[in-house]
Amino acid sequence: MRKISTFSKGGVHPADRKDLTCTKEIVRLPIPEIITVPFSQHLGVPAIPNVKKGDAVERGQKIGDAAGFISADIHSPVAGKVLEIKELFLPNGMKAKAAVIEVDQERSALTGKIENDWTQMDPQEMVAKVKDLGIVGMGGATFPANVKFTVPKGKKAEYVVINGVECEPYLTSDHRLMLEKGDKILQGSMMIAKMVDAKKIIIGIEKNKPDAMDNLERLIEQNSYPIEIQPLKLKYPQGDEKQLLKATIGKEIQSGTLPIDIGAVVSNVGSTFAVYEAITNDKPLIERVVTVSGGAIKNPGNFLVTIGTPIQTIIDACDGFSETPDKMIAGGPMMGFGFYDLQTPVMKGTSGVLALTKKESIKGEQSACISCGRCVQACPMGLQPTKLYKNIKKANYDTAMAMNLLDCKECGCCAFICPAKLPLVQSMRLGKRMSRKKK
C-alpha cells in the first residue's frame, strides 16, 4: 500500500456529500431549443464576438475571438441562427456579452469523429490546436490551457500533475470521468507531457475515490503507460495547485510564482479529457460534465451538457426540486457562486449546480470576532484572515496588500471554520477588487 500524502499547512474537512451522485453514470442531455453562449467563459479578457444577429452558425464554428494573451476562443456548440447578442450577468457577478442561438437540431446532431494520431504530431502543433479549440481549465479557474502548456524560455517542466482530487463537497463529475473515460484521460495526460516535454506524470486522487484509482491503475498496467497514481488524504483544499504540488512532488510554490517555477504543469481531469478530444477529434470545448446535486434536487446526477444550456433544463432532467431550495450555487459550496436565475447558462467552468436546502446552507448569526485563531490555523496559505478582514473593513487596502492579500485563494476554509460566521471570503474578494480600482 502506497503512502497517502497531503499538504502540511492548514485545511479543513467538510462533509463531502458525494454519495448523492458518485454512483450516477454520466447521462448525455438533449440539446435545448435555445442556448445562450457567453463570450467570457475563461480567466482574462472576454472574447470578441465575430457573429451578429441573423447569422447562421455551424456546430463547432468559432464565434468569439480571443482578445489577448490571457483569453480564449469561443465556439458555437450547435448549428443554428443567432437571435441576438445580449448582455447578461454571470454567477460571479460580472456582466458579459452572450450569443443567443436558435438551435437547428438536425444540423446539430453528432457526426462521425475525426481520429488524429497524436503520437505523430509536433508539440507546437498540439498546443496550437488546444488554443484554436478554446480549451481552458475546467476545475473552476478556467485559465487558457495553451498558455499553461507553453513553457517560457529559461523554464523547464519536469512534472505533469493531473488533478483528480475534486475536493469540493457534492461534486463528482471528475470522479465519473475517471471511471468512464479513464483511458482517454491517461492519453490526454501523455499529450500534455509531450507538449511541455515533461518526463514524469502523476495523477493525484483523494482516497475517497478508490474505484477511480483502481480503474486508472488497471489501464496503466494494461497499456504500460508511464504514469503514477498518488493517493491523497481527504483534506480541503487538496485540489488547489499549490497544495496538490506539495502533496504530490513535495515542492512548494512561493508567493508570486507559478507551478512552472518549480518545474510542474498542473491540469484538471476534465481539462485533460478536453485536451484529448481537441487533439484527437478536433473537438472544441462545447460541452462538459456537470454534477447536479444538493438536498433540494429530486434525483441528483451527472450530465454531459451542451455549453449554453439553461440551468433550468438540467434541473428538469433531475425531475425538478424536492423542495424549494434555500440557495442555488454554480460550482461547489466552498468556492462556487450563488445565483438565482435558472436561465443562467452552463459554461466551460460550470463543474456543478447545487440546490441546497435550508439545513444545508444554514450559516448562523454573525457575531464579533473573538480572536480565537481558528481561521489562521485553517488557512492553507499561512495568512491571517481575521487581520486581513479587519483592515479591509476599515478600507486599509494597502495594509491588507502588504499582508499578502493576493496570496488568498478564496478557498473558504477561514469562513467555514469561523465561529463568528464572519464574511471572510467576501471581504478578501472586496479587498482585491478595491486594491485594483485604487491602482
N, C-alpha and C positions, 0 to 999 in steps of 0.2 A: 504493500500500500504506500503510495507516494505521500510525501508530506503535504499537508494542507496549508497553504500560505495565505498571508494577508498583509495589509499595511499596518503600521505601528501607532500612528498618531490619530487620536480622536475616533469618530464614527459612532453610529447608533445601530440598533436592530429593531426597526418597526415590524409589526406583524405583516407577513408578506402577502397573505390573501391570494396566493397564486393557485390554490386548489380550485377556485371558481372556474378557471379556464385552461389549466395546464394539460388536461387530457382531451381538450377540444381540438380536433383536427382543423386545419385551415380550410375555410369554405370560400370559394370564389363568388362574389356578389355580382348580379347582373348590372350592366351599366345603366344608370338612370336616364331619363329623357332629356334632362338639362343638367349640365355641370358648370361649375364656376372655378376657373383656374387662376389663382393669384400669381402675380409676377414677382412676388417677394416670398420665396419658399426656401431661402438659404441665408446664411450669415453673410453680411456685406451689402453691397449696393444692389437694389432691385433691378431685375432685368427690364429692358426697354421693349415695349410691345412692338412687333413688326406686322401686326394684323389690325384690321379695323372692322367696324360694324358692317355686316353684309358679306364679309369674306368667307369663302369656302375653305375648310381646312381638312387635312388628311390625318389619320391616326399616326402619331409619331412625328408630325411636322413641327419644326421649331417655330414657336410663335412669340418668343421673347429672347432678345439678345443680351448676353452677359454685358454689364456696363462698367466693368473694371476688373482688376486682377482678382480681388475677392468678390466674386459674383458667379452666377451660374445661368446657363441657358434654360429656358422653359419650353416644354414641348406639349402639343395637344395630345391628350390621352385618347382622343376619339376623332372620328371623321364627322363632319357636320358643318354648321353655319354659325358664325359669330353673330350673336344677337346684339351685344353691346360690350363696350369696355367701360367698366364702372369702378368706383372706389368702395372698399368695404373695410371694416375693422377686423383684424386678425385676433386670435385669442390672446396674444401677447400685448394687446392694446395698440399696436401700430396700425396705421392706415395704409392700404396698398391698393394699387390698380389690379383689376382682375378681368379676364375674358369670360363672358357668359356664352356658352356654346350649346346650341340645339343639336342633339345627337342624331346622326344617321345610323341607326342600329345595324342595318345590313352592311354598310361600308366599314363599320367599326368592329365587325366580327374578327376574331383571331384567325390568322392565316398561318401557312407553313413557316417554320422557323429557319433562319439562316444558321449555319453551323460553321463558324470560323475555327481554324486550328490555331489556338493562341500560342502553342509552343513554337510555331514558325513566325510569329510576329515580333517586330522590333519593339523594345521597351518604350521608345518615344512615340511610336505609332499607337501603342496601347494607352499611354497617358492622354494622347490627343483624342482618342475615342471616348475615354472617360469624360473628358471636358466637353466634347461635342454632344454627348448624350445626357448632359446635365446631372451627373451623379454627385450626390452630396452625402455627408454623414447623416445616417438615419437613426442614430441613438438619441437625437434631440438637438444637438448643436448645429446641424445642417451646414457644416463647413465644406466648401467646394473640394471634392476629392482630388481633382487634378492638381490643386495647389499643394495638398498634403503629399501627393506622390511625386512631386518634382523636388528632388533633393537639392538644396542650394549648394553652390560651389564652395568647396572647403569643408563640407559636411559629409558624413558617411553613415549610411543606415546599416546597422549590424543586425537588428531585430525587426521583425514584423510581429506585432502583438495584436491578436484578434480578440475583440471584446465580446465575449459570450456571457458576461456577468448578469446583465439585466436585473440589477439590484433594486429597482423601484418596485414597491408593492403593487400587486394586481397584474402587472404586465407580463405576458407570456409569449408575445409574438416571436421574439428571438429564440426562445426555447423550442417552439414548434418548428421554426425554420431549421434548427439544428437536427431535429428528429426527422423532418420530411424532406429537406433539401441538403442533407449533410454532405454528400459528395460534391455538390456544386459549390458549397461554402468552402470546402477544402481546396478545390481547384481555384476558386476565387482568391484564397489566401496565397496560393503559389503564384498567381498572376501579379498580386501586389508585391510579393517578394521579388519577382522578376523586374517589375517597373522600378523599384527602388534599389535593386541589386543587394538585397539582404540575404544572408546565409542561414539565418535561424528564424523559424516560425513557431510561435507559442500561442495557443488558444487558452485564455483564462475563463474558467466556468465555475460559478459558485456551486457548492456541494449539494444544494437542494435540487440539482438537475442531474442526478446520476444516470438517468436513461439517455440524456443527451451526450454525456461523457462516454458512456458505453457504445453508443451508436457511432460517434466520431472515431473512437479508438478502433472499433471493428473495421471501419472503412480505411483508416490509416494503415492498419495491418494488412488488409486485403490488397491494397494498391501500393504498398511500400512508400507512402507519402512521407517526406522529411518534415514532419510536423509533430510537435509535442503538446499534450494536453496538461494544463496546470490546474488542479483543483484548488478552489479558494474558499476561505471561511465565509459564512453568512455575516456580512457586515456592510452596512450602508455608509458612505458611497463608494463601494468597491469598484463600481463601473466608471468612476471618473478616471481619466487617463493618468493623472498624477499618482493616484492610489493604486491603480492597476499596474503601472510600471514598477512601483515599489514592491508590489506583491509578486510579480512575475519575473522580473530581471534584477531586482534588488537595487535599482538605481533611482535616484530622486531628481525630479525636475526642479531646478532652482527658480526663485521668483523672477519673472520677466523673461523666462526662457521657454523653449518648446521641446517636445519629445525628441526631435531630430538632434537637439543639442546633446543628448545622452545616447545618440545612436539608435533611436527607435522610431518606428512609424506605427500608429495605432489605427485600427479600423473596426468599426462595429460589425456584428454578424449580418445585420440587414444590409448595410452598405457593401459588405463583401459579396453577398449574394447579388446585389445590383451590379457590382463590377463584373461578376461572372456573366450575367445576362447581357450587359453592354458589350463586352469584348467578344463573347461567343456568338450572341444572337443579334448584335446591332440594335439592342432594345434600349430606348431612352427610359429615364425614371418616370414612368407614367402610371404606376400602380404600386401599392405596398401592402404589407400585412399589418392589420390594426387589431389590437385587443379591445374588445368592448366588455366592460365588467363593472362591478360595483353592486352593492346590495339592492339598488333600485332597478336593476336590469332583470327582466324576467328570465331570459335564457342567455347568459353571457357566452361569448365565444371569440374565436379568432377568424378574421375575414381578410381575403385578398380583395382590396378595394381600389377602384379607379380613382386617381387623383382628381379632385374637384367634386367628388360625390358629396352631397349634403349629409351632415351627420344624422339628420332625421332618418335618412334611408337605412343606415346601418343599425340605428335603434329599432326601426321597424323589422329588420331582419332577425332581431333578438326577441320578437313578439312584444316589443314595447316595454313600458315600465311596469314593475310590480307595485310600485307606489310612487308618488310624486317625489322626484329627487330633491334633496336639500341643496346639492351643489353638483354642477357639471364641470368636469376637468378635461382639458385636452392634454394628453401626456400622462405622467404618473402623479401621484398625490404629493410627492416631495418637491418636484421641480416643475410640474405642469402648470398650466394657466387656467383659471376659472373662466367660464364663458356662459352665456345664457341663450344665444340664438342658435337653434337647432338647424338652421340653414347654413351655418358655418361649414365651409368645405374641408374635406380631408386634404392634407398637404403632404409634402415629402417628409416632413419631420413629425407627422402625427403617429406616434407609436401606440397610443391608446386613447380611448374615450371612456371616461368613468362617470357613472351616475351614482352618487353617494347618498345614502340615507342620512337622516339627522344624527343617528347614533354613530355613523362612520365619520361624519365631518364635524362633530362637536368640538369646540375649541375651549370653552370655559370663559369666564370673565377675566378681562385684562386687569392686572394689578401692578403695583410698583415693583421695580427691580429690588431684590433682596440681597444682591451681590453674592449669590450662592456659588458662582463659578462653574455651574454645570455646562453652560454654553462654551466656556473656554476649554473644558475637558473634552467636549464633544466635537469641537471644530477640527476637521482633518487637515486644515491649512495652518494650524497653530496661531490663529488670530484671537483677538479679544472682542467678541461680538458685542458684549454689553458696553464696553467703552466706545466702540465704533457707533453703536446705536445712540448713545448719549450725545456724542459730538455731532452726528448727523441731525438729531432732533434740534440741536441748538444752531444748526446751519454752519457748523465749523467744518466745512468740507475739506479745506486744505489740511487740517489736522487729521481728519479721517484718512485722507490720501497718504499722508506721511506714516500712518499706522498700517499701510499696505492694504487699503480697502480693495484695490484692484485684484488682489490675490483671492478674494472671496469668490467661490464658485457658485454661490447661491444654492447650495445643496439642501438647505433646510434643516440640517442637524441641530443648529442652535435653537431654532423656533420649535422643533419637535420636543426638545428636552427642557425648554424653559418653563418653570412652574408659574411664572407671572404671565405667561401667554402673550409676551411682547411681540409686535410685528417686526421681528428682526430682519427677515429676508427682504420684506418690502422696503425697510429702511436702507439696507445695503444697495438695493436697486436705485432707490431715490438718490442716495449719496453719489453713486456713479454717474447718474444722469445729470444731476446738478453740477457736478465737477466738470463734465464735458461741456455743459452750457456755459459755465464760467470761463472755460478756456476759449 
